[in-house]
């Protein structure tokens, strides 16, 4: 039998034939399907894609049913808001509008101010994800569709405490917190909270020096066999809040944060830069840190780089997008080079941010955590630290999972809180005793920097198959002193679909050429500052406003990368910049540069 159409099809079904989905009425599904068809109409361009339909809407509804109820309720409110607007403007319900009418309405909203555009994108992004998270669409591009069997990611508590790849001695030192008897008091020299870039290294160094160490990790210990799902599935499995950790302010910024053994090292692209000399100079001048110099840290950098296997990305895995950037940079006289990465055995599967399926990337779950276990550290997974134990003005331990049945205590001579820039202040500010003891300066949870990022998408004349290469393997190094760190980036099909802010035929034209798309992105050295506070359920409540200086840098970075792509012969560039989303030639590029 022939395969089902991508995105679930069903564009001509009647309300009576509509698929059912929890929380949504048949009328609501029809309205959502109408929006889906307007955002993703049929196109014969490139590989050719049919229109989205009721199947897409039903899939979104089923996803929402698995999330907290407030998310589904909020999404339905967005749909109701668009329905009301359609009635006020055109005196028709969403399903009664023609495809052109609804496209025009959505296109008009997509040109409004940031708040209106943001609300529209909150409505349409799940539809884009649902349509393109489909094995048939992947097959059309020759891209591998990775999918975890249903139910596996949702049941981490049924997993073994440690991966079978670990040596037996290391596995024996790993235990799930549920296996610790309620009320138990564990004792050690040092307890480390968090197994990411900070905590895992601290645990190893202390254990190697002969100290008794307990390492606490809130998440689970996954192995490479768990990293076979789609990007959407892996986000739900490995990311905090399923990848929906958001900084609120004058922009909405998604922050990728890991929640598993390895922390955020598990879900990054493996780029390894040494700190620039000019930053050392700033620290010496502004803070008097004269002992911290490039020379003083050189041997430490070398030791870490040897442990992680840091080396330049292999040229045969860089892909056609990186080759285009290299051509453009050479034409413009910009310095460029392969990135140094901690993935010595990389084979270019392009899923670094969703768990490396070959363990080629030396994130701490396959480097410093196993090393710490071999050195004698005890690891407890599923262990959420609740509060510090403070006696006579001194921290002497931490309570774990005390808000659940089976909580226990770890007492130690020293406690290291290594929960990252977001969860460390959430943990400390959420503990009244810790807040009183450590928050006297008024800076706890303040001065957050996040390195705001942006990217540019290029549509090449020929297939570049960026999904079969290192997603972050190449760099433009000309603009470091301006605070612009430019690196390659690429996204699996479903997340690429979600990242493009276009709608309608232009959007489907771009996505139908997925095998001819490449991306290049950058982060800026920000001057803006944010804050972190404990939110509902212990989630981080993040406030961050992009500073005007950083906004100017973001615009400059997009302008530079667009020029590099154009110099490489790319004709169509998707910038994501409001009013300049599509750049097709020198005139468009000049308008982008001038901000007109």
C-alpha positions, 0 to 999 in steps of 0.5 A, a space after each residue: 500500500 502507498 504511504 500516508 501523506 505527510 503531516 497526517 493529510 485529511 485536508 478535505 474531511 468533514 467535521 463529522 469525519 474529524 479525528 478525535 483528540 483529548 481536550 479538543 472538540 471536533 469544531 476546534 480540530 476543524 479550526 486548527 486544521 484550517 490554520 494548518 492548511 493556511 500555514 502549510 499549503 500544498 507545494 510542488 516545489 522541490 520534493 513537493 509536499 501536500 497540504 497539512 490537514 486534520 491529521 496535523 491538528 489531531 497530532 498537536 492535540 494529542 501532544 498537548 494532552 500529554 503536557 500540563 493542563 494549563 499548556 493545552 488550555 492556553 493553546 486553545 485560548 490562542 486558537 479561540 482568539 484567532 477565531 474571534 479575530 476572523 469573525 470580527 474581520 471577515 464574519 466567518 469562522 476559520 473553517 469557512 475562510 478560503 485558504 487565501 483569506 486565512 493566509 492573508 490574515 495570518 500573514 498580516 498578524 506576522 507583520 505586526 509588533 513583537 507581541 502579536 507575532 509571538 502569539 501567532 508563532 506560539 499557535 503555528 509552531 506546534 503545527 509545523 512540528 507535528 507536520 514535519 515530525 513524520 517518517 514519510 517527509 524524512 524519506 522524501 529527503 533521504 534523511 534518517 527518521 529516528 524514533 524511540 518506541 512509544 512510551 520509552 522516553 516517558 518511563 525513565 524510572 523503569 531504567 537501570 541506574 547506569 548504562 550497561 556500557 560502564 565498567 562493572 565497578 562503575 555500575 556498582 557505584 551508581 544507584 537510583 535515589 528511589 533505592 535509598 531507604 527513607 530517612 537514611 543518612 549518608 556520609 561523605 567528605 564532599 557531596 556534589 550537586 549536578 553532573 554537568 561541566 562543573 559538577 562532574 569535573 569536581 567529583 572526579 578531581 576530588 575522588 582522584 585526590 582520595 576524598 569520599 564523594 557523592 554525586 547527586 543528579 536530578 535526571 537519569 543516566 542515559 546511554 547511547 541506545 537511548 539517543 535514537 529518537 526524533 529531535 522532538 522526542 529527545 528534547 522531551 527525554 533529555 531537556 529540562 521542561 522538554 526544551 521549553 525553558 524560556 527567558 521572558 523580557 523584551 524577547 522570548 528566548 528559549 534556553 537549552 538546558 539538560 536534565 540528565 547525567 551529563 547536564 547540558 554537555 549532553 545536549 550541546 554541539 561539542 565546541 571547545 574554545 579557550 577563553 580569549 586573552 582579552 577576557 583575561 585582561 578585562 578580569 585583571 583590570 576590572 577585578 584584580 585577578 592577576 593570577 589568572 592568565 592564559 599561561 597559568 591555565 595553559 597546562 590545565 587546558 591541555 589536560 582537559 583537551 587531551 581527556 576530551 579528545 579536542 581537535 578540529 572538525 574533520 573536513 570530510 564531515 563539514 558538509 556543503 554548507 560549511 564549504 559555501 561559508 568557506 568560499 564566501 569568507 575567502 572571497 571577502 577576506 574573512 578568517 575562517 576555520 574548522 571548529 575545535 570539538 570534543 568528538 574525536 570519533 564523530 561520524 557526522 550524524 548531525 544530532 549532537 544536541 539530542 544525545 550522541 548515538 555513538 558516544 563520539 562526543 565526550 560530554 561528561 556522561 561518557 568522560 568525567 562521570 565514568 572517570 569519577 566513578 572509577 576513582 571511587 565516587 558514588 552517583 545517585 540519579 533521580 536525586 533532587 536536592 531540596 535544601 542545604 543543612 546549615 548548623 552553627 553557620 556552616 553547611 554540613 549537608 543536603 536533604 534529597 527528595 524530601 518532598 517525596 516519599 523516601 527522602 534522605 539526607 547526605 551529610 558532608 564536610 563540604 557541599 558543592 552546588 554545581 547546578 548551572 547558572 539557572 538552577 543554582 540560584 533557583 536551588 539556593 533562593 528556594 531554601 530560606 536558610 540558604 537565602 539568609 546565609 548566602 543572599 546578603 550581597 543581593 546578587 544571588 540570582 542576578 547578573 545573568 548573561 546568556 549570549 543571545 543567538 541568531 542564525 541565517 538559513 541559506 537555500 542552495 542551488 544544489 543539495 548540500 544534505 546538511 543533516 548528514 554532517 557536523 551541525 556545528 563544525 565551522 567558524 568565521 573567526 574574523 569578528 571575535 573582537 567585536 563580540 561575535 562568535 560565528 559558528 555553523 548550526 543545523 537542525 533536524 527537519 522538525 526543528 528546522 520547520 519550527 525555527 523558520 518564521 515564514 508561513 504559507 507558500 514561501 514557507 513550504 517552498 523553503 521546507 520542500 528544499 530541506 536537502 538544499 538548506 544550510 544554516 550558520 549562526 552566532 552568539 553575541 558577547 552580551 552587555 545585557 543582564 538578567 535574573 533568575 528566581 524560583 518559579 512554580 514547581 521549582 522551575 526557573 523564572 528567568 527575566 532577561 532583556 536584550 540590550 540595545 548594544 546586543 541587538 545591534 550586534 545581532 543585526 550586524 551578525 545577520 548582515 555579515 553571514 548574509 553577505 558571506 552566503 551571497 558571496 558564495 553564490 547563494 541566491 535565497 537567504 532566510 534571515 528571520 529579521 522582521 521586514 527582511 525575512 527573505 533576501 534574494 539579491 544585492 538590493 535586498 541585502 542593502 536594505 537589510 544592512 540599512 535597516 530599511 
